[in-house]
Amino acid sequence: MQTKTKATLALFCGAFIWGLAFIGVDNALANNWESFPLLMCRGIIGGLALLLFSFKKKWWLNKKILKLGFISGLLYFIGFACQTSGQSLSSVPNAAFLTALNILFVPLISRIFLHKKSHSFVYINVKTKSNYCAKYCKNKIFTSPKLVQNDY
């Protein structure tokens, strides 16, 4: 199997699992799970899965990797905490849509802070996503049946 085919399959599997995670989180929240115990379980499962790939190199001996890993893990946790808390107050499509907006922000942040130009296909994707966002927001105002139901 060619490298490009493997990469495409891995990307598809990652996107599929990412999409299923929204449904799993919604089911857990519907069954009275709190956000932080749910995040703890997700982190343990993810950490154990990544541990399988970490025996080849002794990364835990490198202080710089540990420091950068801690910082990125903390930012990752904050992102998941915000996403899960937001999903508990909204619906799965709204949470997935707002999370997918990273397609817009990552190239812009990369351009502003890292001074890196992206491939022209990225800008076409950003333009397409921006148009979709504008149509989505115009036609469907973000409403939450959970907020209306709970009378917040």
N, C-alpha and C positions, 0 to 999 in steps of 0.2 A: 504494500500500500504506500502511495506517495505521501510525502510530508504535507503537502497542501491539502490532500484529502483527509489525513489524520487531523490536521489543525481545524478544518471545517467541521468534522464530526465532533471534535472536542468542544468547539464553540457552540455547536447546536446542543450538545448534551448539557453544557453549562447553562445555556439560556433556558432549556427545558426544566432543569432542576431549580433554577432561579424562579421561574414562573410557578412551579409547584410549591415552592416555599411560601408564597403568598397565601395559597389555599390552606396549607398546613398551619400557618400562623393564625389565620382567621378561624379555623376550627378549634385550635387551642384556646384562643381568646374567647370564643363562644362557649367553651366548656370551663369558663371561670379561671383560666390560667392568668396569672399576672405577667406583666411584661418582663421583669427582670429574672424570675426563675426560668422563663421560657428562653431568654437570651443565654442564661447560664447553661442550659441543656444544649442549645445550639452550639455554643462555644466549646463545650466538652466534646461533643460529637465531631465538630470540625477539627479541633485540636488533635484528637485521636486519629482521625483520617490523615492529617498532615504528618503526624508522627511516623507513619509508615514510610514516608519519603525522606525522613531526616537522618537516617542511620548511616548513609553513605558518607556525608561530610559532617565533621564535628563542629557545627555552627555555634554550639553553646559555649565554646571556648573563646569566641571572638566577641569582645565587649562592644565593639561598634555595631555588630549585627544584632546583639541583644538589645542595645539602646534603641536602634532604629526599628527593630521588631516590636519593642514595647510601645513606642510612639505610634507606629502604624496600627498596632492592635488596639490601642486606646481610641484613636480616631475612628477605626472600624466599629468599635463597640458603641461609640457615641452616635455614629450614623445609624446603626441598627436599632439603638434605643429610641432615637427620634422616629424612625420609620415604624417600629412596632407600636409605639405610643400613638402615633398618628393613625395607624391602621385600626387601632382599637376604637378610635372616635369616628372613623369613616368607613368606606367600603373598600373591597379588594381592588376594583378597577381604579379608583381614585389613588390609592396608595401606589399601585404599580405604575400608573401614569406619572405621578409626581417623582417617583424614584427613577423612571426612565428619562427624566429631564437631564440626567447627567450626560446624556448624549450631546446636549447643548452646551453645558457648562465646562466639561473637561477640555475640549479644544480651545475655548475662550480663555480659561485659566492658564492653560499651557502656553498660549500665545502671549498673554499679558505678563505672567510671572517668569516663565522659562524662556521666553523669546524664541519659541520653536514654531515654525510654520508646519501646518498639517497638510496632508495630501488633499488635492482638490476634491476628491470623493467625500472627504470628511465635511467640507464646507457645503457640498450639495446635500449631504445628509442633514446637516444642521439647518439648512434652509427648508428642507422638506419637513423636518420635525417642527420647526417654528411655525410653518403654515398649519400643520396639523394641530398644534397647541392653540393657535389663534381660533381655529374653527371649533375645536373642542370646548374651549372656554366660552366662546360666543353662543354656541348651541346648547351647552349643558353646563349650567352653573354648578359648581361643586356643592352638592347638597349631601347631607349625611342623615340617613334615616335613624341612625343611632343617636345623634344629637337631638333630633326632633322627638324621638321616642322617649328620651330621658329628660326632656324639658330643661336643657341647660340654658 
